[in-house]
Amino acid sequence: MKPSLKDQICQALQDVVDSMLADLDSVKTPVVILTRPKQKEHGDYAVNIAMTLAGPLKQNPRQVAETILKTVSFPDSVAKADIAGPGFINITLHAGGETDILKDILIQAERYGCVDTNQNNPVCLEFVSANPTGPMHVGHGRGAVVGDALANLLAARGFKVHKEYYINDAGNQIGVLANSVWLRMQELQGLSISFPDSAYPGDYIIDIAKEILLTSDFTTFEAMAETKRLKTIGALAVDANMAMIKKDLQTIGISFHQYFSEKTLHASGKVEQLIQKLENQNLIYTGALPPPKGKEISDYKPVEQRLFRTTQFGDDVDRPLQKQDGTPTYFAADIAYHDDKYHRGFKHMIDIWGADHGGYITRVQSAMKALTGLDHQPEVLLVQMVNLTRNGVPFKMSKRAGTFVTLSEVVEEVGSDAVRFNFMTRRIESQFDFDLEAAKQKDAENPVYYVQYAHARICAVLRKAEEEGVALADIKDVDTSLLNTDEAQKLIKMLLSYPEMLDAAAQRREPYRIATFIMQLAAAFHSFYHKNRVIGVEDNLMQARLLLLKATAQVIHNALLLLGVSAPEKM
């Protein structure tokens, strides 16, 4: 892939810097970084490398800058470079110097902004992992959209991404689910049933009970011992809920490479093996935990448990791995799961959790440090909840109360594109107010409509050109230097910055930057189109402007693709 003009300028400067420091073995060579000056009269690029080198070279920064400019071999597109202030180097390009990027964009098409440099760095990205006790609500949906967009982003930047869903199909919640379904099965037989407060009351429980009774006779379950009955119904209910969850995910275009069952960890003995391994390493002892923070000591009754010495690895308190009856804790299963990831070849793991799990991060990372020696693994991103509203009036969501709004209901009302794009317009650590009515509006206030309309509008211009008999020139023959208006130059600079934006978004795990970028790009396009006529101007200029529009549409398409949002050609 041909280096961008910016990369060529960077490399020219970097070669000079490397040469100037070649004889100073003790000095770490700094990396040249170009920035965009805030004021247009300061040129197209600026660099402060001379001030960074002044100390090691024991020279005045301006002297260092003068040496650099006497030595550097810039690309032909650079018109001039001068020194400003204490030693800044400002670089000005020839008119249209950066416009050839438009040709590169169209040649690279969907690969523009993508790299292949991280293929030896596989990443296991676990997200959603909603308990299989009911359908997904919109809060789960935000984590799902963020995770899928992050997977696309990391893949575009060259990482080998493995998307995984962890099914919590063991533990007390499955027993509650099984009992809830069994009670509904009895009710469907006309029996009078009393429902405990702990039971799941949603209508989906009735649907599962009916589904089971369609294929199995009630008397068969009635004749079973209670333990076997609840185990059997629990497995059937989990399967039914997971089928529902997968269908909900499918409505927003999300699939996983692997669904990993917690139950298989217990069945295979991996949880017990993990506990034994830690026991052999003297990392487990019998002891009692101090009272939880904020709890009156007089109310606290210490209980002896088998504790993992996680404080040796950064945790604030040691953690129990076994309950009083000897069965493993959820924490034991959780670290066994992450240890299993590690032994499947994933030295880099990213988990996306709900914000209410923030206190759980340190203990898991401490356990992984003990088991693998890796620091800060898994890398955890916390996603805040969604406040769902309609015309500003909130909806209540509660799986236990049976009044939650499901993700599929929201998608059915506003569409997958609106859900996915809107969920990506805020940082994940910010709570998000999602108004159903606003998400359906066809105006500039609706971000997904605004961006998709920009793409459709460009496609309409290209269709009009074709209808009027305009033959698009071969891209190599287009004189892009004619794109010299302020609006055209702003649009081109934004297209140039797309790969850098992707790189920053991937490094910071912030896919929301993609949505922010294309909203700004759409605004830049609309401004250009409002002030610059495209069809009907002199032919060479028209060809250049049509090329600019095609490149802009390509980048909008690419960015929307990463977000899992469509780029319609008509609206």
Sequence and secondary structure as in RCSB ss.txt:
>XXXX:A:sequence
MKPSLKDQICQALQDVVDSMLADLDSVKTPVVILTRPKQKEHGDYAVNIAMTLAGPLKQNPRQVAETILKTVSFP
DSVAKADIAGPGFINITLHAGGETDILKDILIQAERYGCVDTNQNNPVCLEFVSANPTGPMHVGHGRGAVVGDAL
ANLLAARGFKVHKEYYINDAGNQIGVLANSVWLRMQELQGLSISFPDSAYPGDYIIDIAKEILLTSDFTTFEAMA
ETKRLKTIGALAVDANMAMIKKDLQTIGISFHQYFSEKTLHASGKVEQLIQKLENQNLIYTGALPPPKGKEISDY
KPVEQRLFRTTQFGDDVDRPLQKQDGTPTYFAADIAYHDDKYHRGFKHMIDIWGADHGGYITRVQSAMKALTGLD
HQPEVLLVQMVNLTRNGVPFKMSKRAGTFVTLSEVVEEVGSDAVRFNFMTRRIESQFDFDLEAAKQKDAENPVYY
VQYAHARICAVLRKAEEEGVALADIKDVDTSLLNTDEAQKLIKMLLSYPEMLDAAAQRREPYRIATFIMQLAAAF
HSFYHKNRVIGVEDNLMQARLLLLKATAQVIHNALLLLGVSAPEKM
>XXXX:A:secstr
    HHHHHHHHHHHHHHHHTTT TTS       B  SSGGG SEEE HHHHHHHHHTS HHHHHHHHHHH    
TTEEEEEEETTTEEEEEE TTTTTTHHHHHHHHGGGTT   TTTT EEEEE     TTS  BHHHHHHHHHHHHH
HHHHHHTT EEEEEEEE  SSHHHHHHHHHHHHHHHHHTT      TTS  SHHHHHHHHHHHHHS HHHHHHS 
HHHHHHHHHHHHHHHHHHHHHHHHHHTT   SEEEEHHHHHHTTHHHHHHHHHHHTT EEEEE    TTS GGG 
   EEEEE GGGGT SS EEEE TTS B HHHHHHHHHHHHHHTT SEEEEEEEGGGGGGHHHHHHHHHHHH  S
S SEEEEE  EEEEETTEE    TTTT   BHHHHHHHH HHHHHHHHTSS TTS EEEETTGGG  STTSHHHH
HHHHHHHHHHHHHHHHHTT     GGG  GGG  SHHHHHHHHHHHHHHHHHHHHHHTT THHHHHHHHHHHHHH
HHHHHHS  TTS HHHHHHHHHHHHHHHHHHHHHHHHHT    S  
